[in-house]
Amino acid sequence: MGGGHALLFTRDIHKSVSVAEGAGHRCLPIVIAESWGGKLEDLACKHFVYIRANPNQVSKIEPVLMQELEKIIDVFKSVS
C-alpha cells in the first residue's frame, strides 16, 4: 500500500519476475492490495492477477481470485 513500501514492492516484483523469466521459468504474479499503483503490464511475463482489495478480507477475495484464475486456466494446462 501507499508510501515508499509500494515502490519497494513494485521494484521487488519486477526484479523477481525478470530474474525468473531470464532463467527460463514462467511466472504468474498475484497481487492483492487496496491501493497499489504498480504497472503489472510492464512485467516480463504474459499473465498476472491483480485484485484491488484488502488482503485481510479473505472471504471477499477468495471468490474473486477463483474467477481470475479460471480466466487463465489454459496457462496452467500448458505447463509441462
N, C-alpha and C positions, 0 to 999 in steps of 0.2 A: 504494500500500500504506500501511500504518499511519502514525500521526503526523499532523502538520499537512499533509503532502503530499496525503493522501487528501481532506481537507476542501477544499484548493485545487482539486484535480482535480474534485471534485464540483461546486463552485461554477462552475468553468470550463465544464463540460458543460452545466449548467443555463442559464448565460448565453448560450452559443453557440447552443444549441437555441432558446432564447427569441427571440433576435435573428433567427435564420434563419427560423423559423416566422412571426415577425411581419412579415418581408419577403416572405412568400408562398412560401418554399421548404419542401420536405419533408425531414425528417431521419431518419436511421436510425443512431443511435449504436451503436457496438460497443465494449464494454468487456471487456477480458481482464485479470483481476487475481486473485491468490490470495486476498487478504483486503481487501475493499473494502466499506464499509458504506453507500454511497450508495443513494438510492431512485430508480431509473430510472422507476418507476411515476408519479412526480410530474412528469415532464418534460412539456413542451407538445407532444410528438409521440406518435403512436399506437404505433409499433413501436420496439423496441430489442433488442439481443442482449447478454446478459451471460454470460460464460464464466468460471467460477471455476477458474482455472488459472494456473500460472506462464507469463507471456507469452514467456519464453525457450524454452519447450518446444514448438517449432513442430510437430514431428511428432505430438505428442499433441493439439494444439489444432486443427490443420487439419481432421481428420475431424469434430470436434465443431462447428466453425464451418460446415462444409458442411451438416451436418444442420440447424443452426439457420437458415441462410439458405434451405434448401429449405422449411422450415415457413412462410416468409413470401414465397415466390416470387411470389405474387399481387401483393404490393406493388410489386415491380419491373415486373411486367407492366402495372400501371396507370399507370406514369409515362409521360407523353407529351412 
